[in-house]
């Protein structure tokens, strides 16, 4: 406890400063997610406090982040659509997915996955982060223009025929479930259809309009309508916010520019009594647990989203541990990755119970905390408590913030979150593969694939496909390098230093094959043609294996086939320098002693030469 309170003054300054920085971002991420500003604020409060309390990075400040919000937005939109466009109806399932994501993170930490996160290829991370920025930009342009598809009645009316079809289809489903549907008599159907009002059709039409305009593709589709229906007041508020954020950073970094923009533009809008669109009302009082997520739990409603929960957990782990590395570099300390995952998981689970969106370690807020003097976990906890105080004291005032101001803040976040380091490297990375007639860099290709798939299809599958392509390209590269280094030719052309004194009278009769690396499924193509490499007149093949540290099942069977070919050809086979793992594999399928008896296995080439002199 003495260490915990050893830096109270510094932790207090760090926590308060980080909390102030987190406030506008929490509100903006909450609005962007689709659950409203309170969800972002609740997430920031509980994740910051509990991730700091139980985590493994002393100076980490956690809360909603751009990547986590982008994935959460997709999950929320999917469940809302499946719930007939009713957010309240969808909320228990949404929060349960977030709760499961937190539990998965705890599990990942307990089983020790934290140390493996660093092996995710950079092109995948780069493409994903840039895609997050593009997604935020595309989805925030509409609210920055003051355009809402649900309020554009000309656009909404286009969906009325489809809305009527859906309503009628729902009536038929209800009757079928109640056993009332009789094909010979549609009286009950007609009666229920007669109860449908214009308000019902309009409500369903608005739901469809919002659905088709959601996401990046939807935003692109309705962009022309938005540009024809600009609300100039909302656009000015958004542009003013962006200008202040980027401009104030050049003046001073002591005060968070996002907070300056939030206060300044909101003050102008409220002070001059402008007719702007405010954000959703932030509930007053302490956050209340959403226990209906447990009481109304339905496995069927969340089972399609379990993979989404896993993705949120993995993304949060990557996001947090990358920030932990930044914190380590700044403080010259060493974080505990698995403990950090447990802390993040606990924070996300508790946040979900109170209706908050999930989050992770936030790099900018962590850097601010360290620069302001934060050194222990107390700083992150203070940041959470400060946000709770702001909620209780300033909730009614915060509810008057213009929605366009938060859109402006999010646009700057989208611009900032892109991986410009990776983008700048595109023209200079070596071109190592051919795509048809075009030669390009495999790493650039992976980054672009992840970027495009994440932006216009699915964040979850994009990362999976990126990882798969990265693994395949890596295996091909290792296979090519192994084959390239595994020299082929008669002994006199490829002699190693210990082969120089090989008896001259045997050089034309003995072929030495060097294997300079693992024999696995990515490197077997050259070896499996071994019998074709043997020069005419060779009676013995010496296979040198001292650099073959590993052999997988594919390599094992390729070796077996090659040895079988040599046996049929009447060639004698010698193993030199066989290592432990490959030997174990060969013993499993009786290559040893079936093909190669013990007397044909030598520890070194010198031992083999000595056997020739006997």
Secondary structure, 3 states (H helix, E strand, C coil): CCCCCCCHHHHHHHHHHHHHHHHHHHHHHHHHHCCCHHHHHHHHHHHHHHHHHHCCCCCCCEECCHHHHHHHHHHHHHHHHHCCCCHHHHHHHHHHHHHHHHHHHHHHHHCCHHHHHHHCCHHHHHHHHHHHHHHHHHHHHHHHCCCCHHHCHHHHHCCHHHHHHHHHHHHHHHHHHHCCCECCECHHHHHHHHCCCHHHHHHHHHHHHHHHCCHHHHHHHHHHHHHHCCCHHHHHHHHHHHHHHHHHHHHCCCCCHHHHHHHHHHHHHHHCCCCCCECCCCCCCCCCCCCHHHHCCCHHHHHHHHHHHHHHHHHHHHHHHHHHHHHHHHHCCCCCHHHHHHHHHHHHHHHHHCCCCCCEECHHHHHHHHHCCCCCCHHHHHHHHHHHHHHHHHHHHHCCCEHHHHHHHHHHHHHHHCCHHHHHCCCCCCCCEEECCEEECHHHHHHHHHHHHHHHCCHHHHHHHHHHHHHHHHHHHHHHHHHHHCCCCCHHHHCCHHHCCCCHHHCCCEEEEECCCCECCCCCCCHHHHHHHCCCCCCEEEEECCCCCCECHHHHHHHHHHHHHHHHCCCEEEEECCCHHHHHHHHHCCHHHHHCCHHHEECCHHHHHHHHCC
